[in-house]
Structure formats: structure tokens, C-alpha cells
Amino acid sequence: CGCDNQIPPDRHEGSGNFTTYEWSDETLPLITAKSGFTSDGYLYFVDNGWLSFTILKTGQTQVLCFDPLCSHEQITSETTCFALANINDFESRVLVHDGKVWFTARTFSKTPGGTEYIQLRSLDLDTMKLEVYLEKNEISITDFWFYGDDIYLSMPTVKEQENGRISYAGGSIYRLDKKDKLTMVLEDTEDVQFQLLASGK
């Protein structure tokens, strides 16, 4: 949360969770996804399954959806609201980059016992246009971040299947080169779940 009487720390472009990483004399912004992300006076997060935001000056919170017909109360397989991000205990990640809220979401299966998908989505804050950048059913997305203009994702490996359920372990790092095209850049061979550690200057 924020406090009006407090002087905010210096940040690149004045918003977000920015830090820098030195690499061959070049400094690029490193933006990481966590369960909540602040930008331009707003806190974006997933609450009870819904992509939501809080105005930090007033504390007013609402679902990031402006359709007056959406109730945002009960989550069912019939729910079509694009702000629905979290079903079946899926842990969503949220960040803001280039005027868009980026988040991970799990979809309902289209048929009973069917496939659920994990998606990386972006929601344009000006147009409220939703885009799905990645959709996978065989692997999950544990975390994601931007490094320069590239998107990197931590995704676990499928280890076994018991009673029709998939078991995951560890987390290799992938770069999303184009829509739905992944390139592994760091393989997790020991099920250690790589995580990005970032700190300020």
C-alpha cells in the first residue's frame, strides 16, 4: 500500500517494480511479476479469482471490468468475464508493462472432465482489449517477467500422471519469442524451481 506523506523511492519511468541488471555495459529494466503490482497510483492484483485494482489514494477497490452486467460474485464454468483469472486454486501473477496489465489465468474446461488451459494474458488499460499471448495445457506458468522487450517465463516440468491428474516439478526458464513460440533458455534438470531474484540499486 502507499502513503501520501511518504516520499516514494526513485524508479525508472516513475512506476512499477523496476530494478536494473548489469550486462555488458548495458542497463535494461527488469520487471518482475508478483501477486500484486503498483503502477501510476494503482495496485493491480487478483482477489478471489478476479483481476482487480485499488486506487491507492482512496483505497477504493473493484474488479478490472467495466461491464455493468458482470456481477463478479459467483465463479462458474459459464462465466465469460475477461477479469476472471483464478480457478481451482491457481496462483495468478500480475504486472504492468507498456500500458497493459499482464497476468496469468486458468480457464475452465469447455466440457465436463475436459482440458483446462493456463494462459498469459494482457489487458490494454486504454482500450480494455484482452489478448492471449500464450496458452498451454500440458505445462503451467509459475512466474513471468520482462527483460527489455523480451518475456521470460518459469514453467515446471510434467513429472508424472496419477489418476488423470498432472504432477509438476521444478521450473525451467523459457523466452516467449513470438506469440505461442517458446525457447528454453535455462533447463531445470534437478527440480529446483528457478526463481528470479531482483533488488534495487
N, C-alpha and C positions, 0 to 999 in steps of 0.2 A: 504494500500500500504506500501512499505518498502523504507528505505533509507540506502544506503551503508555506510554512515558515522555515522550511529546511532548504538549503541551497543544494540543488542536485549536482552530482559529480559530472565532470566533463565527459561527454560522449560524442562520438562521431555522428554527424548529421542530427544531433540533438534528440535521438530517440532510440529505443530498443536496448538490447543486451549486448552492445558492441564491445569487442576487445580486439587486440591486434596480435598477429603471429608473424614473426620474422622469418623470411625465406629468401635467400639470395638477393639481399639488398632491396627487396620489395615488401611493402606492408599492405596487407589486404584485410578488410573487415571480416571477422569470423563471427557468425551469428548462430547461436545455438537454440534449439527448441527445448523447452521445459514444459511443465504442466500449465504455466501461465507466462504471459509476455506483455510488457508495457510498451506503449508507443503513443506519442503525442497526447498525453494526458488520459489515456485509456488503458485498462488492464483487460487483456483477452485471455480466456480460459474456457475449459469445458466443465460444466456444472450439471450434475445429474443427467449426463448424457448429451446435453445441449451446448453448442458453441455459444458462448455468452461474452458480455463485456460489462465493465464497470467504469463509470466516469469518476476518475479519482478525486476531482474537486467536490463532487456532490455525494459520492457513494452510491448513486443510482445504478442498479444492475438490471440487465434484461438480456434475453436471448437475441443473438445477432440475426434477427429475421424481422422483416417489417411487413409481413403478410398478416392482415388483421384476422384472417380466417384460421390461422395457426393457433392452437391453444397451448402447445408446449407443456402439456400436463402428462398424458399417458403415452408411453412409447410402445407401439405395436408394429407388426410386420406391414401394416397399411400406412404407416407414417411416411410421408413423402418430403417433409421439410428438409431443406439442404443444411440446416443448422444441427441436425441430428448427427452426432459423431461417435457416441459411445454406447454400444450394446454388448451384453454378455461379458461385463467386467473388462472390456478392452480399455487399455490406458492410452488415451489420446495425447498427442504432443501438439503444441501451438507456438507459432512465431509470426512476426510481422516483417515483411520484406518487400520493398518496392511498391508500397501502397496496397498490398494484399495480405490477408490473413491466411497463413498456411497451416494446415492441420491434418492429422491422420484420423481416419474414421473406419469403423467396421460396418458393413452393410448387412441387412437381413438377407437370408436366402430367399430366392424367388418362389421356391416350393418347399413344403414340409420336408425336413431332412436334407435339403439341398445345400449348396455351397454358399458360405459367407465369404465376402471379399474384404481385404484390407486395402484402403485407398490413401494416397497422398493427394490432398485437395488444396486449391487456393480459391479464396473469395475476394474479388475486387471490391474494395470499400467504396469506390465511387459509383460503380455500375451495378453492384451486387450480383455480378456474374460469377457463377461457380464453374471451376474447371477441375477435372480429374487428371492428374499428371501421371499417376501410376496406380494400377490395380492388380493385386496378386491374391491368389487363393492358396498357394502352396507354401508361402512364407509370410511372416508378419513383418511389421516395421516397428522396431523398438525405439528408435530415435532418428532424427534427421537434422541437418544443419546446412547453411550456406557458407561456402568459402569463395569469395569473389562472386562470380556468376554461376558457379557450379553448385549442384545439390548433391549432398552425400547422405547416405542412409546406413544405419546399423540394422541388419536383419539376421535373425537367428537361423540356424540350420535345422532342417527336419531330421530328428534322430530316430524316431520310431512311431508306429501307429498302433494304438491299443483300443479295442472296442470301437473302431471307427473314428477315434479322436487322434489328432496330430500332436506330437510332442516336439517341443523346440528346445534347443540348447545353444549356448554361445551367441555370437553375433559377428559375422563378417561385415566389412565396410564396402559399400558399393557407391559408384558415381552414376548419377542419372544423366546420361549423355543427351538423349532425346526423349521425347515422350515415350514412356514404357520401355526404354532401352537401358539396361543396366550393365555396368562393367565392374567386376570385382577388383578392388584396389588393395585390399588387405584381408587375407583369409584367416579366419579363426579356426585353427586346427585342434585347439585344446579346450574348446567350450568355455572360454574365459569371459566372453561378452565384453568386447572392446567398448569403451565409453570415451566420449570426448571430454577432456578436462580443459576448461578455459578460465583465465583470470584476467583482471585488469592490469594496466601498466604498473 
